[in-house]
Amino acid sequence: MTELISMKALCFLHTRDPIYTSRRPIVDVLNGKSKQITWTDLQAFLMEGTVGEDILKILQKQGRLKKEKYEYTIAAMNYLQQRRNDGPHGAYIHAFQSIYDVIWRYDFLDYHKRAFRGQFDPRH
């Protein structure tokens, strides 16, 4: 895997899919036997941190996860783990390294409609 992984790249991972690709609940993605795994799905896997390499291998064997996406996701999981290990952390406060770390960490607020970030209409 020679592709650069960064927090910015992870925050924009969903843009590799066609516009209006919807984010599906992880359980629906895993149970959808015939559907291909999208970049948006992989972004959700990485954000939730609940889907491990073993499940990714199963999805790949089922033909639902292409090799490129599998390798990228494994590399991204390693990147995120290393980033967590490297800190920095303050006294009981997490210090974010970039705005993309903040977006990544608090994306659930936007996804669950608890906060609004950006425009609902992508033309604006």
C-alpha positions in Angstrom: 0.0 0.0 0.0 1.7 3.1 -1.2 -1.2 5.5 -0.9 -0.8 8.2 1.8 -3.2 7.9 4.7 -3.9 11.0 6.7 -6.7 12.3 8.8 -7.8 14.5 6.0 -7.9 11.6 3.6 -10.0 9.6 6.1 -12.4 12.4 6.6 -13.0 12.6 2.9 -13.0 8.9 2.2 -16.7 8.9 1.4 -16.0 11.2 -1.6 -14.5 8.3 -3.5 -18.1 7.0 -3.9 -20.6 8.4 -6.3 -22.4 11.5 -4.9 -25.4 10.7 -2.7 -24.0 7.3 -1.6 -25.8 6.9 1.7 -24.2 5.8 5.0 -25.8 2.6 6.1 -25.9 1.3 9.6 -23.0 -1.2 10.1 -25.3 -4.1 10.9 -27.1 -3.5 7.6 -23.8 -3.4 5.7 -22.7 -6.7 7.3 -26.0 -8.4 6.7 -26.4 -7.3 3.1 -25.1 -10.4 1.5 -24.9 -9.3 -2.1 -24.0 -5.6 -1.7 -20.5 -4.4 -2.4 -18.8 -2.5 0.4 -18.5 1.2 -0.4 -15.8 3.7 0.7 -18.6 5.2 2.8 -19.1 1.9 4.5 -15.4 1.6 5.2 -15.3 5.1 6.7 -18.1 4.1 9.1 -16.2 0.9 10.0 -13.1 2.9 10.8 -15.0 5.6 12.7 -16.9 3.0 14.8 -13.8 0.8 15.3 -16.0 -2.3 15.7 -15.1 -4.1 12.5 -11.8 -5.9 12.7 -9.4 -7.5 10.2 -11.2 -10.9 10.6 -14.5 -9.5 9.4 -12.8 -7.6 6.5 -11.3 -10.9 5.4 -14.7 -12.6 5.4 -16.1 -9.7 3.3 -13.3 -10.1 0.9 -13.8 -13.8 0.6 -17.5 -13.2 -0.1 -16.4 -10.9 -3.0 -18.0 -7.9 -1.3 -14.7 -6.1 -0.5 -12.2 -5.5 -3.3 -8.5 -6.0 -2.6 -7.7 -2.2 -2.9 -10.3 -1.3 -0.3 -9.3 -4.2 2.0 -5.6 -3.1 1.9 -6.5 0.5 2.4 -8.7 -0.2 5.4 -6.0 -2.4 7.1 -3.5 0.4 6.6 -5.9 2.9 7.9 -6.6 0.8 11.0 -2.9 0.7 11.7 -2.6 4.4 11.1 -5.4 5.2 13.5 -4.0 2.9 16.2 -0.6 4.5 15.9 -2.1 8.0 16.0 -4.0 7.1 19.2 -0.8 5.8 20.7 1.2 8.8 19.8 -1.1 11.3 21.6 -0.8 14.1 22.4 -3.0 14.2 25.5 -3.3 16.8 28.2 -4.3 16.5 31.8 -7.6 14.5 31.4 -8.2 16.3 28.1 -7.5 15.0 24.7 -5.5 17.5 22.6 -6.4 17.2 18.9 -3.6 17.4 16.4 -5.6 18.9 13.6 -9.1 20.0 12.6 -9.5 16.7 10.8 -9.0 14.9 14.1 -11.8 16.9 15.6 -14.1 16.2 12.6 -13.3 12.5 12.8 -13.9 12.3 16.5 -17.2 14.2 16.5 -18.7 13.0 13.2 -21.3 11.0 15.1 -22.9 14.3 16.1 -23.5 15.2 12.5 -24.5 11.7 11.5 -27.1 11.5 14.2 -28.4 15.0 13.5 -27.2 16.3 16.9 -25.1 19.0 15.3 -24.9 20.5 11.8 -21.6 20.8 9.9 -21.7 22.0 6.4 -24.4 22.3 3.9 -27.2 19.8 3.3 -27.2 20.8 -0.4 -23.8 20.0 -1.9 -24.2 22.8 -4.5 -23.7 25.5 -1.8 
